[in-house]
């Protein structure tokens, strides 16, 4: 049951990526290699990943790659200052997703993994403002829900409340 829903998120993300950056294309995917890196490669993308560096402390690592676009799928919410990484990106295209803040749920915080925590859970306007202030012009947006097969008020709300926010942006001139 658990594996069905991450695939739904991956399906939505891949559809958005294909729409705004058709393959073949070369991307720098922020974060370590992950299942979605493999999905992108299976769909015609050449993918480089960062190697686990703390992007708050080493935002300049994004300059080490010559790519068509930078992707960031559920990464910026883990950073204390995503502004610094966004400013360092030299590539002119950015495709990114973030989880949206849910009014009925607290920010995610793993009890066992100190890196698997959300410092930010954005509202869409906050993430738009962050991108615009760091030099990006938003050209495309998409939101989707994250339904779960459980009983209760929160699972019902998750069927109707957008949880993920995808943005395609280009560097402002």
N, CA, C and O of each residue as an XYZ file, in Angstrom:
692
protein
N       0.821     -1.196      0.000
C       0.000      0.000      0.000
C       0.869      1.267      0.000
O       0.573      2.199     -0.747
N       1.919      1.326      0.806
C       2.753      2.522      0.908
C       3.380      2.907     -0.431
O       3.468      4.092     -0.754
N       3.817      1.911     -1.215
C       4.543      2.195     -2.445
C       3.673      2.803     -3.537
O       4.199      3.421     -4.463
N       2.382      2.646     -3.454
C       1.487      3.200     -4.467
C       1.547      4.722     -4.475
O       1.621      5.326     -5.545
N       1.519      5.339     -3.331
C       1.404      6.790     -3.271
C       2.668      7.549     -3.633
O       2.563      8.596     -4.273
N       3.867      7.086     -3.262
C       5.034      7.785     -3.806
C       5.073      7.740     -5.327
O       5.532      8.688     -5.964
N       4.595      6.645     -5.913
C       4.562      6.577     -7.371
C       3.601      7.620     -7.943
O       3.856      8.167     -9.015
N       2.507      7.900     -7.246
C       1.585      8.947     -7.700
C       2.302     10.302     -7.720
O       2.173     11.062     -8.680
N       3.050     10.596     -6.666
C       3.810     11.847     -6.608
C       4.840     11.870     -7.731
O       5.015     12.886     -8.402
N       5.521     10.740     -7.930
C       6.508     10.674     -9.008
C       5.841     10.872    -10.366
O       6.389     11.554    -11.232
N       4.681     10.290    -10.555
C       3.952     10.427    -11.819
C       3.627     11.894    -12.085
O       3.839     12.382    -13.195
N       3.120     12.595    -11.088
C       2.784     14.016    -11.235
C       4.036     14.841    -11.527
O       4.018     15.721    -12.388
N       5.117     14.557    -10.811
C       6.368     15.291    -10.999
C       6.929     15.052    -12.393
O       7.374     15.993    -13.050
N       6.912     13.800    -12.853
C       7.438     13.480    -14.179
C       6.610     14.140    -15.275
O       7.173     14.652    -16.242
N       5.301     14.140    -15.147
C       4.450     14.815    -16.133
C       4.794     16.306    -16.215
O       4.880     16.869    -17.307
N       4.989     16.932    -15.070
C       5.343     18.358    -15.043
C       6.709     18.574    -15.691
O       6.876     19.483    -16.503
N       7.684     17.737    -15.333
C       9.029     17.856    -15.898
C       8.995     17.709    -17.414
O       9.595     18.512    -18.129
N       8.303     16.696    -17.905
C       8.227     16.478    -19.355
C       7.568     17.654    -20.075
O       7.940     17.983    -21.202
N       6.600     18.278    -19.429
C       5.912     19.414    -20.042
C       6.834     20.625    -20.177
O       6.840     21.282    -21.217
N       7.608     20.924    -19.142
C       8.409     22.149    -19.151
C       9.825     21.949    -19.671
O      10.475     22.909    -20.085
N      10.316     20.692    -19.653
C      11.666     20.385    -20.139
C      11.656     18.998    -20.771
O      12.035     18.019    -20.129
N      11.224     18.913    -22.026
C      11.168     17.593    -22.665
C      12.558     16.958    -22.777
O      13.557     17.653    -22.959
N      12.601     15.644    -22.667
C      13.845     14.892    -22.864
C      14.151     14.861    -24.356
O      13.234     14.971    -25.171
N      15.403     14.717    -24.726
C      16.552     14.550    -23.852
C      17.014     15.893    -23.298
O      16.948     16.917    -23.979
N      17.470     15.873    -22.080
C      18.031     17.051    -21.431
C      18.943     16.573    -20.315
O      18.786     15.470    -19.791
N      19.888     17.414    -19.964
C      20.816     17.111    -18.882
C      20.453     17.974    -17.689
O      20.321     19.192    -17.811
N      20.291     17.334    -16.521
C      19.876     18.085    -15.326
C      20.811     17.806    -14.161
O      21.388     16.726    -14.038
N      20.938     18.808    -13.316
C      21.541     18.652    -12.002
C      20.376     18.541    -11.036
O      19.620     19.495    -10.852
N      20.233     17.386    -10.425
C      19.165     17.157     -9.458
C      19.753     17.349     -8.065
O      20.595     16.564     -7.628
N      19.309     18.394     -7.370
C      19.842     18.672     -6.042
C      19.466     17.549     -5.094
O      18.329     17.079     -5.090
N      20.422     17.128     -4.298
C      20.231     16.014     -3.384
C      20.933     14.780     -3.908
O      21.366     14.731     -5.060
N      21.039     13.791     -3.053
C      21.713     12.548     -3.437
C      20.857     11.763     -4.423
O      19.653     11.990     -4.548
N      21.498     10.846     -5.109
C      20.781      9.983     -6.043
C      19.636      9.287     -5.309
O      19.785      8.867     -4.161
N      18.498      9.171     -5.983
C      17.286      8.672     -5.345
C      16.429      7.968     -6.400
O      16.773      7.994     -7.582
N      15.327      7.344     -6.001
C      14.492      6.643     -6.987
C      14.017      7.540     -8.132
O      13.871      7.067     -9.259
N      13.776      8.818     -7.866
C      13.312      9.676     -8.951
C      14.435      9.990     -9.940
O      14.164     10.234    -11.116
N      15.693      9.988     -9.484
C      16.826     10.140    -10.416
C      16.766      9.043    -11.470
O      16.962      9.302    -12.657
N      16.495      7.817    -11.032
C      16.405      6.683    -11.948
C      15.206      6.812    -12.884
O      15.301      6.472    -14.063
N      14.095      7.294    -12.371
C      12.906      7.499    -13.212
C      13.202      8.519    -14.305
O      12.799      8.337    -15.454
N      13.911      9.598    -13.947
C      14.268     10.591    -14.972
C      15.151      9.964    -16.038
O      14.940     10.195    -17.228
N      16.140      9.172    -15.627
C      17.029      8.526    -16.605
C      16.259      7.567    -17.497
O      16.511      7.512    -18.701
N      15.326      6.809    -16.933
C      14.504      5.892    -17.722
C      13.649      6.634    -18.739
O      13.179      6.041    -19.710
N      13.445      7.934    -18.519
C      12.622      8.737    -19.418
C      13.450      9.671    -20.290
O      12.922     10.650    -20.818
N      14.747      9.382    -20.451
C      15.565     10.083    -21.427
C      16.382     11.249    -20.913
O      16.987     11.961    -21.715
N      16.427     11.475    -19.618
C      17.214     12.570    -19.051
C      18.574     12.053    -18.598
O      18.693     10.925    -18.121
N      19.594     12.886    -18.750
C      20.898     12.621    -18.153
C      20.901     13.345    -16.824
O      20.640     14.547    -16.772
N      21.194     12.626    -15.743
C      21.031     13.179    -14.399
C      22.347     13.153    -13.630
O      23.003     12.117    -13.518
N      22.711     14.308    -13.108
C      23.788     14.424    -12.135
C      23.138     14.791    -10.812
O      22.143     15.515    -10.784
N      23.692     14.301     -9.728
C      23.189     14.655     -8.403
C      24.301     15.279     -7.582
O      25.481     15.019     -7.818
N      23.919     16.104     -6.615
C      24.886     16.524     -5.614
C      25.115     15.301     -4.725
O      24.365     14.328     -4.796
N      26.146     15.353     -3.894
C      26.554     14.137     -3.187
C      26.322     14.189     -1.680
O      27.022     13.520     -0.919
N      25.360     14.965     -1.255
C      25.048     15.002      0.168
C      25.670     16.170      0.899
O      25.585     16.249      2.125
N      26.299     17.085      0.163
C      26.855     18.273      0.797
C      25.733     19.043      1.497
O      24.579     18.989      1.071
N      26.064     19.740      2.542
C      25.101     20.607      3.205
C      24.991     21.876      2.346
O      25.886     22.721      2.359
N      23.895     21.999      1.608
C      23.734     23.113      0.667
C      23.565     24.448      1.372
O      23.736     25.491      0.741
N      23.236     24.451      2.657
C      23.242     25.702      3.418
C      24.667     26.213      3.599
O      24.910     27.418      3.530
N      25.608     25.303      3.829
C      27.000     25.678      4.075
C      27.826     25.759      2.803
O      28.809     26.499      2.753
N      27.442     25.005      1.765
C      28.195     24.965      0.509
C      27.279     25.190     -0.693
O      27.198     24.327     -1.568
N      26.588     26.329     -0.756
C      25.661     26.540     -1.874
C      26.351     26.613     -3.228
O      25.723     26.381     -4.262
N      27.642     26.934     -3.226
C      28.378     27.077     -4.477
C      28.584     25.759     -5.213
O      29.018     25.770     -6.364
N      28.287     24.622     -4.583
C      28.450     23.328     -5.241
C      27.617     23.243     -6.518
O      27.952     22.468     -7.414
N      26.555     24.009     -6.620
C      25.705     23.966     -7.809
C      26.400     24.552     -9.037
O      25.921     24.381    -10.158
N      27.507     25.230     -8.839
C      28.254     25.815     -9.963
C      29.162     24.798    -10.654
O      29.744     25.112    -11.693
N      29.296     23.605    -10.111
C      30.234     22.611    -10.634
C      29.685     21.810    -11.810
O      30.332     20.860    -12.253
N      28.522     22.164    -12.324
C      27.867     21.368    -13.356
C      27.417     22.262    -14.504
O      26.934     23.374    -14.293
N      27.586     21.749    -15.734
C      27.074     22.433    -16.907
C      25.887     21.621    -17.411
O      26.063     20.541    -17.975
N      24.677     22.141    -17.208
C      23.453     21.385    -17.475
C      22.416     22.271    -18.154
O      22.557     23.493    -18.207
N      21.370     21.628    -18.671
C      20.265     22.365    -19.283
C      19.339     22.962    -18.226
O      18.731     24.010    -18.442
N      19.238     22.284    -17.078
C      18.338     22.748    -16.017
C      18.787     22.176    -14.680
O      19.491     21.168    -14.616
N      18.363     22.843    -13.620
C      18.546     22.332    -12.261
C      17.174     21.885    -11.778
O      16.183     22.600    -11.926
N      17.135     20.675    -11.191
C      15.897     20.197    -10.593
C      16.110     20.057     -9.094
O      17.214     19.799     -8.614
N      15.014     20.238     -8.379
C      15.055     20.120     -6.919
C      13.690     19.626     -6.475
O      12.726     20.389     -6.429
N      13.617     18.350     -6.150
C      12.340     17.749     -5.784
C      12.331     17.447     -4.289
O      12.983     16.515     -3.818
N      11.582     18.251     -3.569
C      11.468     18.170     -2.109
C      12.835     18.294     -1.427
O      13.235     17.434     -0.641
N      13.536     19.379     -1.746
C      14.835     19.672     -1.138
C      14.804     20.999     -0.376
O      15.310     21.079      0.743
N      14.225     22.022     -0.962
C      14.323     23.367     -0.371
C      13.694     23.475      1.016
O      14.100     24.326      1.807
N      12.714     22.632      1.324
C      12.097     22.698      2.649
C      13.050     22.221      3.744
O      12.819     22.496      4.921
N      14.120     21.509      3.374
C      15.096     21.019      4.351
C      16.190     22.043      4.641
O      16.938     21.886      5.606
N      16.292     23.079      3.828
C      17.353     24.069      3.991
C      16.899     25.209      4.892
O      15.737     25.613      4.871
N      17.834     25.716      5.677
C      17.535     26.884      6.495
C      17.469     28.115      5.596
O      16.638     29.000      5.799
N      18.363     28.162      4.592
C      18.374     29.308      3.694
C      18.433     28.880      2.230
O      19.501     28.916      1.620
N      17.307     28.478      1.662
C      17.310     28.106      0.246
C      17.660     29.283     -0.674
O      18.071     29.077     -1.816
N      17.501     30.489     -0.186
C      17.831     31.689     -0.961
C      19.265     31.622     -1.495
O      19.514     31.954     -2.654
N      20.208     31.191     -0.646
C      21.619     31.171     -1.048
C      21.876     30.204     -2.194
O      22.619     30.536     -3.117
N      21.285     29.027     -2.159
C      21.464     28.060     -3.246
C      20.816     28.595     -4.521
O      21.401     28.519     -5.602
N      19.616     29.132     -4.390
C      18.915     29.672     -5.558
C      19.715     30.779     -6.236
O      19.702     30.881     -7.462
N      20.398     31.594     -5.473
C      21.217     32.676     -6.046
C      22.474     32.142     -6.739
O      22.959     32.747     -7.695
N      22.998     31.016     -6.262
C      24.240     30.458     -6.814
C      24.030     29.705     -8.123
O      24.984     29.524     -8.879
N      22.827     29.268     -8.406
C      22.568     28.495     -9.626
C      22.852     29.363    -10.846
O      22.274     30.440    -10.996
N      23.740     28.893    -11.715
C      24.098     29.650    -12.916
C      23.268     29.246    -14.123
O      23.110     30.028    -15.061
N      22.743     28.045    -14.106
C      21.870     27.566    -15.172
C      20.627     28.462    -15.204
O      20.230     28.996    -14.169
N      20.014     28.633    -16.369
C      18.886     29.575    -16.452
C      17.515     28.921    -16.309
O      16.500     29.604    -16.453
N      17.452     27.594    -16.026
C      16.164     26.919    -15.868
C      16.139     26.143    -14.554
O      17.118     25.496    -14.181
N      15.006     26.219    -13.861
C      14.825     25.540    -12.586
C      13.461     24.874    -12.565
O      12.443     25.514    -12.828
N      13.446     23.582    -12.250
C      12.193     22.845    -12.057
C      12.253     22.305    -10.631
O      13.180     21.578    -10.275
N      11.267     22.660     -9.824
C      11.330     22.329     -8.414
C       9.953     21.989     -7.852
O       8.932     22.485     -8.326
N       9.948     21.141     -6.840
C       8.720     20.881     -6.095
C       9.019     21.032     -4.613
O      10.130     20.768     -4.152
N       8.009     21.460     -3.886
C       8.084     21.549     -2.424
C       6.757     21.064     -1.856
O       5.716     21.192     -2.500
N       6.796     20.504     -0.640
C       5.528     20.201      0.013
C       4.916     21.497      0.524
O       5.623     22.374      1.021
N       3.633     21.610      0.401
C       2.942     22.798      0.891
C       2.606     22.654      2.370
O       2.399     21.549      2.873
N       2.558     23.770      3.041
C       2.164     23.799      4.448
C       0.693     23.397      4.547
O      -0.155     23.920      3.825
N       0.409     22.475      5.439
C      -0.967     22.038      5.662
C      -1.473     22.633      6.964
O      -0.844     22.448      8.006
N      -2.567     23.327      6.932
C      -3.086     24.003      8.117
C      -3.489     23.027      9.210
O      -3.571     23.410     10.377
N      -3.741     21.779      8.854
C      -4.205     20.793      9.824
C      -3.095     19.843     10.281
O      -3.372     18.831     10.923
N      -1.830     20.170      9.948
C      -0.733     19.277     10.292
C       0.518     20.087     10.614
O       0.769     21.124     10.000
N       1.297     19.612     11.573
C       2.548     20.298     11.905
C       3.619     19.951     10.881
O       3.460     19.006     10.107
N       4.704     20.711     10.874
C       5.819     20.462      9.958
C       6.403     19.078     10.212
O       6.445     18.602     11.347
N       6.848     18.447      9.136
C       7.396     17.098      9.228
C       8.738     17.122      9.949
O       9.575     17.989      9.698
N       8.933     16.153     10.854
C      10.200     16.017     11.574
C      10.414     14.547     11.922
O       9.699     13.984     12.751
N      11.404     13.936     11.279
C      11.740     12.550     11.578
C      12.331     12.474     12.974
O      13.116     13.333     13.374
N      11.962     11.472     13.690
C      12.510     11.278     15.037
C      13.819     10.495     15.001
O      14.543     10.459     15.996
N      14.130      9.867     13.866
C      15.320      9.026     13.782
C      16.409      9.576     12.864
O      17.567      9.182     13.002
N      16.082     10.462     11.943
C      17.047     10.974     10.969
C      17.137     12.486     11.105
O      16.181     13.196     10.793
N      18.276     12.981     11.568
C      18.384     14.420     11.821
C      18.316     15.265     10.549
O      18.036     16.461     10.633
N      18.564     14.677      9.365
C      18.486     15.437      8.122
C      17.083     15.426      7.539
O      16.738     16.301      6.744
N      16.275     14.460      7.916
C      14.940     14.321      7.345
C      13.931     15.121      8.164
O      13.086     14.580      8.877
N      14.067     16.451      8.022
C      13.196     17.381      8.731
C      12.885     18.546      7.797
O      13.677     18.881      6.916
N      11.733     19.150      8.002
C      11.367     20.311      7.196
C      11.545     21.575      8.022
O      10.819     21.807      8.989
N      12.511     22.382      7.633
C      12.665     23.679      8.275
C      11.566     24.619      7.782
O      11.046     25.443      8.535
N      11.222     24.474      6.492
C      10.155     25.275      5.883
C       9.074     24.335      5.364
O       9.384     23.290      4.792
N       7.855     24.685      5.553
C       6.767     24.129      4.757
C       6.037     25.356      4.240
O       5.358     26.062      4.987
N       6.191     25.591      2.958
C       5.781     26.834      2.335
C       4.296     26.878      2.023
O       3.663     25.845      1.808
N       3.755     28.072      2.003
C       2.528     28.333      1.273
C       2.995     28.720     -0.125
O       4.128     29.171     -0.299
N       2.133     28.548     -1.118
C       2.576     28.803     -2.492
C       3.115     30.214     -2.675
O       4.123     30.401     -3.356
N       2.467     31.205     -2.086
C       2.907     32.597     -2.262
C       4.281     32.827     -1.632
O       5.056     33.644     -2.129
N       4.592     32.116     -0.544
C       5.904     32.262      0.090
C       7.003     31.708     -0.814
O       8.057     32.322     -0.972
N       6.747     30.550     -1.400
C       7.750     29.959     -2.281
C       7.923     30.809     -3.534
O       9.044     31.005     -4.004
N       6.815     31.315     -4.076
C       6.910     32.225     -5.228
C       7.778     33.437     -4.888
O       8.630     33.844     -5.677
N       7.552     34.001     -3.716
C       8.302     35.191     -3.293
C       9.784     34.865     -3.152
O      10.633     35.648     -3.576
N      10.103     33.711     -2.557
C      11.493     33.281     -2.420
C      12.148     33.181     -3.795
O      13.256     33.680     -3.991
N      11.478     32.546     -4.736
C      12.041     32.404     -6.084
C      12.235     33.767     -6.746
O      13.298     34.048     -7.299
N      11.219     34.598     -6.689
C      11.312     35.911     -7.323
C      12.416     36.764     -6.694
O      13.177     37.425     -7.401
N      12.497     36.744     -5.372
C      13.510     37.545     -4.679
C      14.925     37.043     -4.974
O      15.873     37.828     -4.950
N      15.078     35.752     -5.250
C      16.395     35.202     -5.537
C      16.730     35.219     -7.038
O      17.728     34.635     -7.458
N      15.897     35.884     -7.834
C      16.248     36.120     -9.234
C      15.584     35.207    -10.254
O      16.088     35.065    -11.368
N      14.466     34.586     -9.899
C      13.786     33.670    -10.809
C      12.436     34.213    -11.218
O      11.732     34.833    -10.422
N      12.081     33.972    -12.475
C      10.790     34.361    -13.025
C       9.963     33.086    -13.236
O      10.342     32.229    -14.034
N       8.856     32.958    -12.538
C       8.032     31.750    -12.604
C       7.191     31.758    -13.880
O       6.470     32.714    -14.165
N       7.304     30.657    -14.648
C       6.579     30.549    -15.906
C       5.459     29.516    -15.869
O       4.516     29.594    -16.657
N       5.557     28.548    -14.955
C       4.554     27.471    -14.902
C       4.444     26.979    -13.467
O       5.435     26.911    -12.740
N       3.196     26.629    -13.065
C       2.935     26.115    -11.717
C       1.956     24.956    -11.789
O       1.147     24.861    -12.712
N       2.047     24.066    -10.785
C       1.087     22.969    -10.679
C       1.022     22.534     -9.212
O       2.042     22.494     -8.524
N      -0.182     22.209     -8.740
C      -0.377     21.681     -7.386
C      -1.120     20.358     -7.487
O      -1.896     20.139     -8.417
N      -0.874     19.470     -6.510
C      -1.648     18.244     -6.439
C      -1.760     17.772     -4.995
O      -1.009     18.190     -4.115
N      -2.729     16.883     -4.788
C      -3.007     16.362     -3.453
C      -2.152     15.121     -3.182
O      -1.457     14.625     -4.068
N      -2.218     14.637     -1.952
C      -1.514     13.419     -1.554
C      -2.470     12.528     -0.777
O      -2.370     12.430      0.446
N      -3.399     11.874     -1.477
C      -4.367     11.037     -0.760
C      -3.702      9.825     -0.117
O      -2.742      9.269     -0.652
N      -4.223      9.431      1.027
C      -3.744      8.231      1.717
C      -4.941      7.338      2.014
O      -6.059      7.819      2.199
N      -4.693      6.041      2.057
C      -5.775      5.085      2.323
C      -5.848      4.802      3.820
O      -5.485      3.720      4.281
N      -6.319      5.785      4.561
C      -6.509      5.653      6.003
C      -7.857      6.267      6.344
O      -8.461      6.967      5.531
N      -8.307      6.000      7.532
C      -9.578      6.548      7.992
C      -9.299      7.669      8.980
O      -8.413      7.551      9.826
N     -10.053      8.755      8.875
C      -9.904      9.858      9.810
C     -10.074     11.193      9.121
O     -10.174     11.269      7.896
N     -10.104     12.237      9.912
C     -10.286     13.586      9.384
C      -9.103     14.010      8.506
O      -9.309     14.511      7.400
N      -7.877     13.819      8.979
C      -6.704     14.215      8.194
C      -6.641     13.490      6.854
O      -6.411     14.139      5.834
N      -6.834     12.171      6.812
C      -6.838     11.505      5.497
C      -7.909     12.054      4.552
O      -7.676     12.151      3.347
N      -9.060     12.406      5.076
C     -10.107     13.004      4.233
C      -9.635     14.355      3.706
O      -9.795     14.650      2.522
N      -9.051     15.179      4.581
C      -8.560     16.498      4.166
C      -7.443     16.379      3.125
O      -7.343     17.218      2.229
N      -6.604     15.343      3.235
C      -5.506     15.141      2.277
C      -6.012     14.833      0.867
O      -5.280     15.021     -0.105
N      -7.238     14.369      0.747
C      -7.815     14.105     -0.576
C      -8.177     15.394     -1.320
O      -8.286     15.398     -2.546
N      -8.360     16.484     -0.574
C      -8.836     17.733     -1.167
C      -7.865     18.899     -1.043
O      -8.007     19.902     -1.742
N      -6.889     18.774     -0.167
C      -5.955     19.874      0.093
C      -4.658     19.624     -0.665
O      -4.012     18.601     -0.442
N      -4.259     20.528     -1.552
C      -2.999     20.329     -2.274
C      -1.823     20.189     -1.308
O      -1.691     20.963     -0.360
N      -0.979     19.200     -1.557
C       0.186     18.938     -0.714
C       1.493     19.281     -1.412
O       2.458     19.671     -0.755
N       1.541     19.144     -2.727
C       2.767     19.403     -3.476
C       2.581     20.560     -4.437
O       1.504     20.773     -4.994
N       3.669     21.301     -4.613
C       3.668     22.485     -5.466
C       4.882     22.398     -6.385
O       6.017     22.332     -5.913
N       4.647     22.397     -7.681
C       5.719     22.344     -8.674
C       5.814     23.680     -9.388
O       4.806     24.322     -9.680
N       7.043     24.083     -9.661
C       7.283     25.369    -10.313
C       8.360     25.202    -11.376
O       9.374     24.542    -11.152
N       8.127     25.809    -12.533
C       9.169     25.960    -13.551
C       9.486     27.436    -13.614
O       8.600     28.269    -13.807
N      10.774     27.757    -13.447
C      11.193     29.161    -13.455
C      12.456     29.314    -14.293
O      13.231     28.374    -14.470
N      12.634     30.520    -14.799
C      13.850     30.857    -15.519
C      14.488     32.060    -14.860
O      13.805     32.884    -14.251
N      15.813     32.158    -14.985
C      16.557     33.270    -14.386
C      16.048     34.590    -14.947
O      15.873     34.741    -16.156
N      15.815     35.538    -14.054
C      15.443     36.890    -14.487
C      16.661     37.550    -15.105
O      17.788     37.329    -14.662
N      16.439     38.340    -16.105
C      17.555     39.014    -16.786
C      17.953     40.270    -16.070
O      18.874     40.963    -16.504
